[in-house]
Protein backbone atom coordinates (compact mmCIF):
# COMPACT_ATOMS: atom_id res chain seq x y z
CA UNK A 1 0.00 0.00 0.00
CA UNK A 2 2.84 2.36 0.93
CA UNK A 3 6.21 1.52 -0.53
CA UNK A 4 9.54 3.33 -0.20
CA UNK A 5 12.20 2.09 -2.57
CA UNK A 6 15.84 3.25 -2.09
CA UNK A 7 14.66 6.73 -1.13
CA UNK A 8 17.18 9.50 -0.58
CA UNK A 9 16.28 13.05 0.39
CA UNK A 10 18.17 16.17 1.48
CA UNK A 11 17.21 19.78 2.11
CA UNK A 12 20.75 20.96 1.44
CA UNK A 13 23.13 19.28 -0.98
CA UNK A 14 25.54 16.91 0.75
CA UNK A 15 23.46 16.53 3.91
CA UNK A 16 21.18 13.57 3.36
CA UNK A 17 18.25 13.50 5.76
CA UNK A 18 16.90 10.22 4.40
CA UNK A 19 19.50 7.67 3.45
CA UNK A 20 18.37 4.74 1.37
CA UNK A 21 14.97 4.15 2.92
CA UNK A 22 13.25 0.88 2.03
CA UNK A 23 9.91 0.36 3.66
CA UNK A 24 6.62 -1.39 3.06
CA UNK A 25 3.49 -0.58 5.00
CA UNK A 26 0.50 -2.81 4.36
CA UNK A 27 -3.16 -1.88 4.32
CA UNK A 28 -4.72 -1.81 7.77
CA UNK A 29 -1.46 -1.62 9.70
CA UNK A 30 -1.16 0.40 12.88
CA UNK A 31 2.40 1.45 13.47
CA UNK A 32 4.54 3.98 15.27
CA UNK A 33 7.72 5.64 14.05
CA UNK A 34 10.10 6.50 16.88
CA UNK A 35 13.61 7.87 17.02
CA UNK A 36 15.67 10.75 18.38
CA UNK A 37 15.22 14.35 17.22
CA UNK A 38 16.60 14.94 13.75
CA UNK A 39 16.29 11.27 12.78
CA UNK A 40 14.21 12.15 9.73
CA UNK A 41 10.81 10.98 10.98
CA UNK A 42 8.86 14.02 9.85
CA UNK A 43 10.76 14.12 6.56
CA UNK A 44 9.80 10.49 5.99
CA UNK A 45 6.09 10.97 6.58
CA UNK A 46 5.98 14.09 4.41
CA UNK A 47 6.94 11.80 1.54
CA UNK A 48 3.77 9.77 1.99
CA UNK A 49 1.40 12.56 0.93
CA UNK A 50 3.83 14.04 -1.55
CA UNK A 51 4.72 17.24 0.33
CA UNK A 52 8.29 16.13 -0.27
CA UNK A 53 9.36 14.15 -3.30
CA UNK A 54 12.26 11.69 -3.18
CA UNK A 55 15.45 12.88 -4.87
CA UNK A 56 16.52 9.32 -5.55
CA UNK A 57 14.36 6.20 -5.53
CA UNK A 58 10.57 6.34 -5.44
CA UNK A 59 7.61 6.34 -3.09
CA UNK A 60 4.40 4.62 -4.11
CA UNK A 61 1.15 5.17 -2.27
CA UNK A 62 -1.85 3.08 -3.36
CA UNK A 63 0.06 2.34 -6.58
CA UNK A 64 0.54 6.04 -7.32
CA UNK A 65 4.09 7.26 -7.72
CA UNK A 66 4.20 10.40 -5.54
CA UNK A 67 6.50 12.12 -8.03
CA UNK A 68 3.78 12.02 -10.67
CA UNK A 69 0.88 12.92 -8.39
CA UNK A 70 -0.19 16.21 -6.81
CA UNK A 71 -0.37 16.66 -3.06
CA UNK A 72 -4.09 17.39 -3.35
CA UNK A 73 -4.75 14.07 -5.07
CA UNK A 74 -2.70 12.14 -2.52
CA UNK A 75 -4.22 14.10 0.36
CA UNK A 76 -7.63 12.72 -0.60
CA UNK A 77 -6.32 9.30 0.47
CA UNK A 78 -3.66 10.28 2.99
CA UNK A 79 -4.89 12.30 5.96
CA UNK A 80 -2.04 14.17 7.63
CA UNK A 81 -2.54 15.77 11.04
CA UNK A 82 0.28 18.16 11.88
CA UNK A 83 1.88 18.40 15.26
CA UNK A 84 0.80 21.94 16.03
CA UNK A 85 -2.90 22.66 15.40
CA UNK A 86 -2.13 26.39 15.28
CA UNK A 87 -0.43 25.75 11.96
CA UNK A 88 -3.69 24.96 10.26
CA UNK A 89 -6.66 26.45 12.09
CA UNK A 90 -7.95 29.62 10.45
CA UNK A 91 -11.72 29.57 10.09
CA UNK A 92 -14.26 31.60 12.07
CA UNK A 93 -15.96 28.57 13.55
CA UNK A 94 -15.07 24.97 14.27
CA UNK A 95 -17.73 23.88 11.81
CA UNK A 96 -16.23 25.93 8.97
CA UNK A 97 -12.78 24.67 9.85
CA UNK A 98 -13.93 21.11 9.33
CA UNK A 99 -15.69 22.02 6.08
CA UNK A 100 -12.47 23.38 4.57
CA UNK A 101 -11.06 20.08 3.33
CA UNK A 102 -14.50 18.82 2.25
CA UNK A 103 -14.98 21.89 0.08
CA UNK A 104 -11.46 21.55 -1.34
CA UNK A 105 -12.25 17.98 -2.33
CA UNK A 106 -15.54 19.02 -3.94
CA UNK A 107 -17.90 17.01 -1.80
CA UNK A 108 -21.60 17.67 -2.56
CA UNK A 109 -23.28 20.08 -0.15
CA UNK A 110 -25.61 17.63 1.60
CA UNK A 111 -22.74 15.24 2.17
CA UNK A 112 -20.59 18.02 3.66
CA UNK A 113 -23.34 18.77 6.19
CA UNK A 114 -23.76 15.14 7.04
CA UNK A 115 -20.03 14.48 7.47
CA UNK A 116 -19.48 17.57 9.61
CA UNK A 117 -22.35 16.53 11.84
CA UNK A 118 -20.97 13.01 12.22
CA UNK A 119 -17.39 14.04 13.02
CA UNK A 120 -18.51 16.72 15.51
CA UNK A 121 -20.35 14.02 17.43
CA UNK A 122 -17.59 11.49 17.10
CA UNK A 123 -14.89 13.79 18.52
CA UNK A 124 -17.13 15.36 21.13
CA UNK A 125 -16.92 18.81 19.55
CA UNK A 126 -20.62 19.40 19.02
CA UNK A 127 -20.85 22.05 21.74
CA UNK A 128 -18.07 24.07 20.09
CA UNK A 129 -19.45 23.99 16.56
CA UNK A 130 -20.15 27.72 16.39
CA UNK A 131 -17.17 28.79 18.47
CA UNK A 132 -13.93 30.14 17.06
CA UNK A 133 -11.24 27.45 17.07
CA UNK A 134 -8.86 30.01 18.60
CA UNK A 135 -10.97 30.24 21.74
CA UNK A 136 -10.54 26.55 22.51
CA UNK A 137 -7.90 24.98 24.75
CA UNK A 138 -4.78 23.32 23.35
CA UNK A 139 -6.19 19.81 23.57
CA UNK A 140 -9.47 20.87 21.99
CA UNK A 141 -7.68 22.63 19.14
CA UNK A 142 -5.79 19.41 18.51
CA UNK A 143 -9.09 17.58 18.29
CA UNK A 144 -10.46 20.12 15.82
CA UNK A 145 -7.37 19.64 13.66
CA UNK A 146 -7.89 15.89 13.80
CA UNK A 147 -11.59 16.28 12.97
CA UNK A 148 -10.79 18.50 10.00
CA UNK A 149 -8.81 15.61 8.49
CA UNK A 150 -10.92 12.64 9.60
CA UNK A 151 -14.06 14.19 8.10
CA UNK A 152 -13.11 13.24 4.55
CA UNK A 153 -12.38 9.67 5.53
CA UNK A 154 -8.88 9.09 4.15
CA UNK A 155 -7.77 5.45 4.00
CA UNK A 156 -4.33 6.29 5.41
CA UNK A 157 -3.97 8.46 8.49
CA UNK A 158 -0.69 10.05 9.60
CA UNK A 159 -0.47 11.64 13.02
CA UNK A 160 2.60 13.71 13.90
CA UNK A 161 3.09 13.76 17.69
CA UNK A 162 -0.58 13.29 18.58
CA UNK A 163 0.03 12.81 22.31
CA UNK A 164 1.95 16.03 22.99
CA UNK A 165 0.09 18.23 25.45
CA UNK A 166 -2.65 15.66 26.02
CA UNK A 167 -3.53 14.48 29.51
CA UNK A 168 -3.97 10.79 30.30
CA UNK A 169 -7.70 10.88 29.75
CA UNK A 170 -7.28 12.46 26.30
CA UNK A 171 -4.63 9.89 25.42
CA UNK A 172 -7.08 7.10 26.23
CA UNK A 173 -9.72 8.79 24.05
CA UNK A 174 -7.15 9.12 21.31
CA UNK A 175 -6.17 5.47 21.37
CA UNK A 176 -9.85 4.44 21.39
CA UNK A 177 -10.35 6.51 18.26
CA UNK A 178 -7.18 5.16 16.64
CA UNK A 179 -8.22 1.59 17.37
CA UNK A 180 -11.68 2.22 15.98
CA UNK A 181 -10.30 3.71 12.76
CA UNK A 182 -7.82 0.86 12.48
CA UNK A 183 -10.61 -1.69 12.88
CA UNK A 184 -12.46 0.02 10.03
CA UNK A 185 -9.47 -0.94 7.89
CA UNK A 186 -7.55 2.33 7.90
CA UNK A 187 -3.78 2.36 7.94
CA UNK A 188 -2.59 4.50 10.84
CA UNK A 189 0.96 5.83 11.17
CA UNK A 190 1.99 7.69 14.30
CA UNK A 191 5.19 9.64 14.78
CA UNK A 192 5.95 10.08 18.45
CA UNK A 193 8.49 10.42 21.25
CA UNK A 194 6.05 8.88 23.68
CA UNK A 195 7.60 5.40 24.12
CA UNK A 196 5.16 4.41 26.86
CA UNK A 197 2.24 5.20 24.60
CA UNK A 198 3.72 3.01 21.87
CA UNK A 199 4.52 0.19 24.32
CA UNK A 200 0.98 0.21 25.68
CA UNK A 201 -1.07 0.61 22.54
CA UNK A 202 0.70 0.32 19.19
CA UNK A 203 1.37 -3.20 17.88
CA UNK A 204 4.10 -2.38 15.39
CA UNK A 205 6.98 0.06 15.36
CA UNK A 206 9.88 1.41 13.37
CA UNK A 207 13.02 2.96 14.81
CA UNK A 208 14.70 5.69 12.78
CA UNK A 209 18.08 7.19 13.46
CA UNK A 210 20.25 9.51 11.38
CA UNK A 211 18.11 9.08 8.30
CA UNK A 212 17.99 5.31 8.31
CA UNK A 213 15.49 2.70 9.42
CA UNK A 214 17.29 0.83 12.18
CA UNK A 215 14.56 -1.60 13.16
CA UNK A 216 11.11 -2.54 11.91
CA UNK A 217 8.90 -5.14 13.60
CA UNK A 218 6.43 -5.98 16.36
CA UNK A 219 6.58 -3.49 19.24
CA UNK A 220 7.00 -6.36 21.69
CA UNK A 221 10.29 -7.34 20.05
CA UNK A 222 11.68 -3.89 19.38
CA UNK A 223 10.88 -2.13 22.64
CA UNK A 224 12.21 -5.00 24.75
CA UNK A 225 15.62 -4.78 23.06
CA UNK A 226 17.09 -2.29 25.50
CA UNK A 227 20.52 -2.35 23.86
CA UNK A 228 19.05 -1.35 20.50
CA UNK A 229 17.00 1.42 22.14
CA UNK A 230 19.85 2.92 24.14
CA UNK A 231 22.15 2.85 21.12
CA UNK A 232 19.59 5.07 19.40
CA UNK A 233 19.10 7.48 22.31
CA UNK A 234 15.75 6.02 23.27
CA UNK A 235 14.74 5.21 26.82
CA UNK A 236 13.22 1.70 27.15
CA UNK A 237 9.67 1.60 28.54
CA UNK A 238 9.46 1.38 32.34
CA UNK A 239 8.10 -2.18 32.25
CA UNK A 240 11.16 -3.27 30.27
CA UNK A 241 13.48 -1.56 32.73
CA UNK A 242 11.76 -3.31 35.62
CA UNK A 243 11.99 -6.65 33.77
CA UNK A 244 15.70 -6.16 33.24
CA UNK A 245 16.27 -5.10 36.85
CA UNK A 246 14.50 -8.28 37.98
CA UNK A 247 16.44 -10.47 35.52
CA UNK A 248 13.26 -11.48 33.74
CA UNK A 249 14.23 -13.01 30.44
CA UNK A 250 12.96 -12.11 27.91
CA UNK A 251 11.85 -8.66 29.18
CA UNK A 252 8.22 -7.77 28.58
CA UNK A 253 6.11 -4.72 27.78
CA UNK A 254 2.96 -6.51 28.88
CA UNK A 255 1.71 -5.35 32.27
CA UNK A 256 -0.14 -8.58 33.16
CA UNK A 257 2.81 -10.74 32.18
CA UNK A 258 5.17 -8.68 34.31
CA UNK A 259 2.83 -8.81 37.30
CA UNK A 260 2.59 -12.60 37.10
CA UNK A 261 6.38 -12.85 36.87
CA UNK A 262 6.78 -10.68 39.94
CA UNK A 263 4.13 -12.76 41.75
CA UNK A 264 6.14 -15.90 41.01
CA UNK A 265 9.32 -14.30 42.37
CA UNK A 266 7.53 -13.28 45.55
CA UNK A 267 5.97 -16.73 45.98
CA UNK A 268 9.36 -18.41 45.54
CA UNK A 269 10.82 -16.26 48.33
CA UNK A 270 7.98 -17.14 50.68
CA UNK B 1 13.96 29.91 -4.59
CA UNK B 2 15.10 29.19 -1.07
CA UNK B 3 13.62 31.70 1.37
CA UNK B 4 16.25 30.92 3.98
CA UNK B 5 19.01 32.40 1.84
CA UNK B 6 18.35 35.87 3.21
CA UNK B 7 19.56 34.91 6.63
CA UNK B 8 22.70 36.60 7.90
CA UNK B 9 25.65 34.22 8.08
CA UNK B 10 28.70 34.99 10.16
CA UNK B 11 31.61 35.50 7.79
CA UNK B 12 34.72 37.55 7.97
CA UNK B 13 35.11 39.49 4.75
CA UNK B 14 36.36 43.08 4.82
CA UNK B 15 32.79 44.30 4.35
CA UNK B 16 31.55 42.21 7.27
CA UNK B 17 34.23 43.67 9.52
CA UNK B 18 33.33 47.27 8.72
CA UNK B 19 31.65 49.23 11.46
CA UNK B 20 27.90 49.11 10.81
CA UNK B 21 27.77 52.90 11.05
CA UNK B 22 30.11 53.11 8.06
CA UNK B 23 27.80 50.81 6.17
CA UNK B 24 24.85 52.90 7.31
CA UNK B 25 26.49 55.92 5.65
CA UNK B 26 26.73 53.87 2.45
CA UNK B 27 23.09 52.83 2.78
CA UNK B 28 21.84 56.38 3.27
CA UNK B 29 23.99 58.06 0.59
CA UNK B 30 23.21 55.50 -2.09
CA UNK B 31 19.53 55.41 -1.22
CA UNK B 32 19.48 59.18 -1.74
CA UNK B 33 21.11 58.69 -5.16
CA UNK B 34 18.55 56.13 -6.28
CA UNK B 35 15.67 58.28 -5.16
CA UNK B 36 17.15 61.51 -6.56
CA UNK B 37 17.98 60.44 -10.12
CA UNK B 38 15.43 59.50 -12.74
CA UNK B 39 17.83 58.85 -15.62
CA UNK B 40 17.87 55.06 -16.22
CA UNK B 41 21.57 55.03 -17.18
CA UNK B 42 22.63 56.79 -13.98
CA UNK B 43 20.39 54.53 -11.92
CA UNK B 44 21.93 51.54 -13.61
CA UNK B 45 25.41 52.86 -12.71
CA UNK B 46 24.32 53.26 -9.10
CA UNK B 47 23.12 49.67 -9.22
CA UNK B 48 26.44 48.52 -10.72
CA UNK B 49 28.38 50.37 -8.03
CA UNK B 50 26.97 47.96 -5.44
CA UNK B 51 28.47 44.99 -7.24
CA UNK B 52 32.11 45.52 -6.10
CA UNK B 53 30.92 45.69 -2.48
CA UNK B 54 29.02 42.44 -2.89
CA UNK B 55 32.16 40.84 -4.36
CA UNK B 56 34.41 42.14 -1.56
CA UNK B 57 31.86 40.93 0.97
CA UNK B 58 31.77 37.45 -0.61
CA UNK B 59 27.99 37.63 -0.69
CA UNK B 60 27.46 37.73 -4.46
CA UNK B 61 25.50 34.49 -4.47
CA UNK B 62 23.01 35.56 -1.82
CA UNK B 63 22.89 39.06 -3.24
CA UNK B 64 21.97 37.57 -6.62
CA UNK B 65 19.29 35.46 -4.94
CA UNK B 66 17.61 38.50 -3.44
CA UNK B 67 17.75 40.31 -6.81
CA UNK B 68 16.23 37.25 -8.49
CA UNK B 69 13.60 37.07 -5.76
CA UNK B 70 12.49 40.61 -6.51
CA UNK B 71 12.21 40.13 -10.28
CA UNK B 72 8.49 39.53 -9.99
CA UNK B 73 7.97 42.93 -8.33
CA UNK B 74 10.20 44.59 -10.88
CA UNK B 75 8.04 43.33 -13.73
CA UNK B 76 5.00 44.42 -11.76
CA UNK B 77 6.42 47.93 -11.19
CA UNK B 78 7.37 48.26 -14.83
CA UNK B 79 3.95 47.26 -16.11
CA UNK B 80 2.01 49.49 -13.73
CA UNK B 81 4.22 52.49 -14.34
CA UNK B 82 3.95 51.91 -18.05
CA UNK B 83 0.17 51.77 -18.02
CA UNK B 84 -0.18 54.68 -15.60
CA UNK B 85 2.22 57.04 -17.36
CA UNK B 86 1.11 56.17 -20.88
CA UNK B 87 -2.49 56.81 -19.81
CA UNK B 88 -1.70 60.32 -18.59
CA UNK B 89 1.02 61.51 -21.02
CA UNK B 90 0.48 59.41 -24.13
CA UNK B 91 4.17 59.82 -24.95
CA UNK B 92 5.63 56.42 -25.74
CA UNK B 93 9.39 57.19 -25.45
CA UNK B 94 8.99 59.05 -22.14
CA UNK B 95 6.81 56.28 -20.79
CA UNK B 96 9.32 53.58 -21.62
CA UNK B 97 12.22 55.58 -20.16
CA UNK B 98 10.47 56.35 -16.89
CA UNK B 99 9.13 52.82 -16.48
CA UNK B 100 12.59 51.36 -17.01
CA UNK B 101 14.03 53.90 -14.57
CA UNK B 102 11.48 52.94 -11.93
CA UNK B 103 12.29 49.26 -12.33
CA UNK B 104 16.03 49.88 -12.07
CA UNK B 105 15.51 52.16 -9.08
CA UNK B 106 13.75 49.31 -7.33
CA UNK B 107 16.55 46.83 -8.15
CA UNK B 108 19.15 49.30 -6.87
CA UNK B 109 17.31 49.74 -3.59
CA UNK B 110 17.02 45.96 -3.17
CA UNK B 111 20.70 45.64 -3.96
CA UNK B 112 21.83 48.30 -1.47
CA UNK B 113 19.64 47.06 1.34
CA UNK B 114 20.51 43.40 0.81
CA UNK B 115 24.23 44.22 0.88
CA UNK B 116 23.75 46.06 4.14
CA UNK B 117 21.72 43.32 5.82
CA UNK B 118 23.71 40.40 4.41
CA UNK B 119 26.98 41.80 5.73
CA UNK B 120 25.84 43.21 9.08
CA UNK B 121 25.17 40.94 12.05
CA UNK B 122 22.03 41.70 14.04
CA UNK B 123 24.12 42.43 17.17
CA UNK B 124 26.28 44.93 15.30
CA UNK B 125 23.22 46.59 13.92
CA UNK B 126 21.71 46.84 17.36
CA UNK B 127 24.89 48.31 18.79
CA UNK B 128 25.14 50.95 16.11
CA UNK B 129 21.54 51.98 16.64
CA UNK B 130 22.21 52.39 20.33
CA UNK B 131 25.28 54.47 19.56
CA UNK B 132 23.02 56.63 17.43
CA UNK B 133 21.09 57.29 20.68
CA UNK B 134 17.92 55.43 19.75
CA UNK B 135 15.98 54.18 22.81
CA UNK B 136 16.99 50.64 23.73
CA UNK B 137 13.44 49.26 23.72
CA UNK B 138 12.88 50.29 20.11
CA UNK B 139 16.25 48.96 19.04
CA UNK B 140 15.50 45.61 20.66
CA UNK B 141 12.05 45.46 19.09
CA UNK B 142 13.51 46.13 15.67
CA UNK B 143 16.28 43.62 16.21
CA UNK B 144 13.88 40.91 17.33
CA UNK B 145 11.64 41.55 14.37
CA UNK B 146 14.62 40.95 12.10
CA UNK B 147 15.64 37.90 14.07
CA UNK B 148 12.21 36.33 13.57
CA UNK B 149 11.99 36.78 9.82
CA UNK B 150 13.60 33.38 9.06
CA UNK B 151 11.55 31.73 11.82
CA UNK B 152 8.43 33.18 10.27
CA UNK B 153 9.45 31.98 6.81
CA UNK B 154 9.94 28.47 8.17
CA UNK B 155 6.59 28.59 9.91
CA UNK B 156 4.89 29.83 6.76
CA UNK B 157 6.26 26.78 4.97
CA UNK B 158 4.84 24.44 7.63
CA UNK B 159 1.45 26.15 7.38
CA UNK B 160 1.48 25.86 3.59
CA UNK B 161 2.28 22.16 3.97
CA UNK B 162 -0.52 21.70 6.49
CA UNK B 163 -3.12 23.35 4.23
CA UNK B 164 -1.90 21.52 1.15
CA UNK B 165 -2.41 18.32 3.16
CA UNK B 166 -6.04 19.35 3.51
CA UNK B 167 -6.44 19.65 -0.22
CA UNK B 168 -5.67 23.33 -0.81
CA UNK B 169 -4.37 23.81 -4.35
CA UNK B 170 -2.58 27.07 -5.07
CA UNK B 171 -2.23 26.45 -8.78
CA UNK B 172 -5.95 26.33 -9.51
CA UNK B 173 -8.34 29.21 -10.11
CA UNK B 174 -8.23 32.80 -11.39
CA UNK B 175 -6.34 35.65 -9.70
CA UNK B 176 -9.12 36.47 -7.20
CA UNK B 177 -9.53 32.85 -6.18
CA UNK B 178 -5.75 32.58 -5.82
CA UNK B 179 -5.59 35.61 -3.54
CA UNK B 180 -8.39 34.12 -1.45
CA UNK B 181 -6.32 30.98 -1.02
CA UNK B 182 -3.78 32.89 1.03
CA UNK B 183 -6.30 33.44 3.84
CA UNK B 184 -5.77 29.92 5.29
CA UNK B 185 -2.02 30.67 5.28
CA UNK B 186 -2.07 34.22 6.65
CA UNK B 187 -4.47 33.74 9.54
CA UNK B 188 -2.57 30.87 11.21
CA UNK B 189 0.67 32.76 10.58
CA UNK B 190 -0.59 35.91 12.29
CA UNK B 191 -2.21 34.03 15.16
CA UNK B 192 0.85 31.94 15.91
CA UNK B 193 3.10 35.02 15.69
CA UNK B 194 0.92 36.78 18.24
CA UNK B 195 1.00 33.73 20.48
CA UNK B 196 4.77 33.60 20.18
CA UNK B 197 5.16 37.32 20.89
CA UNK B 198 3.21 36.87 24.10
CA UNK B 199 5.42 33.96 25.17
CA UNK B 200 8.59 35.90 24.41
CA UNK B 201 7.35 38.90 26.38
CA UNK B 202 6.68 36.66 29.37
CA UNK B 203 10.08 34.98 29.03
CA UNK B 204 11.85 38.35 28.86
CA UNK B 205 10.06 39.71 31.87
CA UNK B 206 10.87 36.61 33.87
CA UNK B 207 14.50 37.28 33.05
CA UNK B 208 14.22 40.79 34.47
CA UNK B 209 13.94 42.76 31.24
CA UNK B 210 13.55 46.43 32.09
CA UNK B 211 14.45 45.95 35.75
CA UNK B 212 17.04 48.74 35.75
CA UNK B 213 17.18 51.98 33.79
CA UNK B 214 20.77 51.59 32.63
CA UNK B 215 22.24 48.47 31.16
CA UNK B 216 25.67 47.22 30.20
CA UNK B 217 26.64 45.72 26.84
CA UNK B 218 28.76 42.73 25.97
CA UNK B 219 30.12 44.20 22.73
CA UNK B 220 31.06 47.76 21.91
CA UNK B 221 31.85 49.23 18.52
CA UNK B 222 34.88 51.23 17.46
CA UNK B 223 35.47 53.05 14.20
CA UNK B 224 38.98 52.71 12.79
CA UNK B 225 40.96 53.57 9.67
CA UNK B 226 39.25 51.16 7.28
CA UNK B 227 35.82 52.50 8.27
CA UNK B 228 36.85 56.08 7.53
CA UNK B 229 38.38 55.04 4.19
CA UNK B 230 35.13 53.29 3.27
CA UNK B 231 33.08 56.34 4.23
CA UNK B 232 35.36 58.65 2.22
CA UNK B 233 35.04 56.40 -0.85
CA UNK B 234 31.28 56.43 -0.48
CA UNK B 235 31.22 60.23 -0.22
CA UNK B 236 33.46 60.61 -3.27
CA UNK B 237 31.22 58.36 -5.36
CA UNK B 238 28.17 60.21 -4.04
CA UNK B 239 29.61 63.61 -5.01
CA UNK B 240 30.70 62.30 -8.41
CA UNK B 241 27.15 61.24 -9.14
CA UNK B 242 25.75 64.54 -7.91
CA UNK B 243 28.22 66.50 -10.06
CA UNK B 244 26.65 64.85 -13.11
CA UNK B 245 23.54 66.79 -12.23
CA UNK B 246 25.43 70.05 -11.66
CA UNK B 247 27.72 69.96 -14.71
CA UNK B 248 25.72 68.00 -17.25
CA UNK B 249 22.25 68.62 -15.86
CA UNK B 250 21.33 64.95 -15.92
CA UNK B 251 18.27 64.35 -13.79
Interface residues (C-beta under 8 A of the other chain):
Chain A: X46 X49 X51 X70 X71 X72 X75 X76 X78 X79 X80 X82 X84 X86 X87 X88 X89 X90 X100 X101 X104 X105 X134 X148 X149 X152
Chain B: X155 X158 X159 X161 X162 X163 X164 X165 X166 X167 X168 X169 X183 X184 X187 X188 X191 X192 X195
